[in-house]
Amino acid sequence: MSARKHHLDGLAVGLLLACCLFWGFQQVLIKATLSEVPPVFQAALRFGGATLLLWLWSAWRGVALWRRDGSLLPGLLAGLLFAGEFACLYIGLQYTSASRLTIFLYTAPFWVAALVPVFVRAEHLGRMQWLGLFFAFVAVLFAFRSGLAGDTPTTHLRGDLLALAAGMLWGLTTVTIRVSALSRITPEKLLFYQVAVSALLLPPLSLALGERWSWQFSPFAATSLLLQTAVGAFASYLAWMWMLGRYPATRISVFVFLTPLFALLFGSLWLHEAVTPSLIGALALVAAGIVLVNRKPR
């Protein structure tokens, strides 16, 4: 394994931007596919396919997935947290709006920033970095203020709580990886724990929710599922796991605030939603937040 770095370099920033860009696009892609494939069934197919791709990739690269290295228990924990995050996320969409859910989901970096320094002193955040994290979160609120203003009084608290739980589980997954033996294993094995556990747990959950399974996909739905699997659940998550093993989790986690903003941009291009001054202001705030969080100490 390469030595850990204390700050983000150009490679890390480029990978983070690419991941967040695709994740923002993927949110719109999933929404556009819901009319044909139910959400949890989509997730089950995505992680099932990603598990197969990852196994083939590891076999080709000669990466051992079954070797004993002390990572089994934290790996299973990370897998359960990962699967729980997506379960809360998709179930929550039934009770609250997507904009409200996204805001609460992206509280995840606060869990990382608050808990990782407890175990890893080198990742302690200073005042300016906490200010940057605050700026980034305010940016998400600012971007979605129009959606919040249009919410009806019938919005259920249950959906908001499930979204908060999803954000917490996402943050706890990152913390588990950073503070356990998982930070010392290969990115392939680290991702395998999460996608394999999800592939096992999400199909019965989909059936329990009463989702109808259909294997007749239109060309668009088939392309969507392929992109979600190959690029989303395999390539981008593998890059994310690689970065978690080499860069400070507190620094890279703040970049996830870009994802909902990219989702708004793609929504405006694909779904013809207006790009408002709120979005422009949000992009400026999140950029300032990222700069502050990743500011090198003197």
C-alpha positions, -999 to +999 in steps of 0.1 A: +000+000+000+011+035-007+018+059+022-011+080+033-011+116+024-022+145+046-035+167+019-053+162-015-032+163-046-042+169-082-051+133-088-074+131-058-092+164-067-096+152-103-110+118-092-133+134-066-147+159-092-153+130-117-171+109-090-193+137-078-201+147-114-213+111-122-231+107-089-250+139-096-259+126-131-268+092-117-295+107-094-312+121-125-307+088-143-323+068-115-352+092-114-357+089-152-357+050-149-382+048-120-411+045-144-397+012-156-377-002-127-386+002-090-359+020-069-348-008-045-349-033-074-326-009-093-302-008-064-303-046-061-295-051-098-268-025-096-250-040-066-255-075-079-238-066-112-211-046-094-203-076-072-198-098-104-177-071-121-155-066-090-150-104-087-139-106-123-117-075-120-100-089-089-094-123-105-078-106-136-057-083-114-047-112-090-063-094-060-071-118-032-106-113-018-108-143+006-074-140+024-075-138+062-063-103+072-084-094+102-109-073+082-139-097+082-158-082+111-153-045+102-159-054+066-192-070+074-201-040+095-192-016+067-214-038+043-244-037+067-240+001+071-237+005+033-268-016+027-287+001+055-279+035+040-295+026+006-324+009+023-332+041+043-326+062+012-350+044-010-377+038+016-375+074+027-383+086-009-418+072-004-425+096+024-408+129+016-396+149-014-363+142-031-350+177-023-357+174+014-342+139+014-311+150-004-304+178+021-306+154+051-286+127+033-257+151+028-252+156+066-228+126+062-196+147+062-205+161+096-204+126+111-170+120+094-156+154+106-169+148+142-160+112+147-128+105+127-106+130+146-116+112+178-097+081+166-072+097+142-057+128+156-040+137+123-074+144+108-084+171+134-102+200+118-094+236+127-118+265+129-114+275+093-120+240+082-152+237+102-162+270+087-156+255+053-177+225+061-205+248+073-203+268+040-206+236+020-237+225+039-253+259+037-247+257-001-269+226-003-296+243+017-294+274-004-296+254-037-327+236-026-345+265-009-370+268-038-379+231-034-384+235+003-406+265-002-428+244-024-432+215+000-467+207+011-477+204+047-483+167+042-446+160+040-439+132+065-414+134+093-407+097+087-391+104+054-369+131+069-358+109+097-350+080+073-329+105+052-310+116+083-304+079+092-291+074+056-267+102+060-256+089+094-250+054+081-230+068+051-209+088+075-205+058+099-194+036+069-166+061+061-156+063+098-155+024+101-133+022+070-109+049+082-104+037+118-103-001+113-082-026+095-103-018+064-080+012+057-051-012+051-067-037+027-070-033-011-097-011-025-112-041-043-117-061-011-130-030+007-157-024-020-164-061-022-176-062+014-201-034+007-215-044-027-217-081-019-236-076+014-259-051-004-264-076-032-276-102-006-298-079+015-315-056-011-334-082-032-354-096-002-360-060+009-374-051-025-397-081-024-408-072+011-417-037-001-439-052-027-419-040-057-428-058-090-398-074-107-397-074-145-368-085-166-382-068-198-361-037-201-363-010-227-330+001-244-330+032-222-336+012-189-309-013-199-284+015-207-293+032-174-287+000-154-255-007-172-242+028-164-253+026-128-236-007-124-203-004-144-196+033-137-215+041-106-213+010-083-181-004-097-157+022-111-166+053-091-170+035-058-137+016-064-120+050-069-137+063-037-124+033-017-089+038-031-089+074-020-102+066+015-072+044+019-047+071+009-061+106+018-077+122+049-114+111+051-124+146+064-109+163+034-124+141+007-158+138+024-166+175+019-165+170-019-198+150-017-216+183-013-210+188-050-231+158-059-266+174-053-255+205-070-244+186-101-277+168-099-295+201-101-274+211-131-281+178-149-318+181-140-319+215-156-303+201-188-322+169-190-355+177-172-355+214-183-354+228-148-344+264-145-309+273-133-316+299-106-294+325-089-297+302-058-278+275-077-250+299-088-247+311-052-246+275-040-218+266-064-198+296-051-204+286-015-194+250-020-163+260-038-153+282-009-161+255+016-139+230-002-110+255-004-113+262+034-115+225+044-085+216+023-064+247+033-029+237+044-019+249+078+010+274+079 
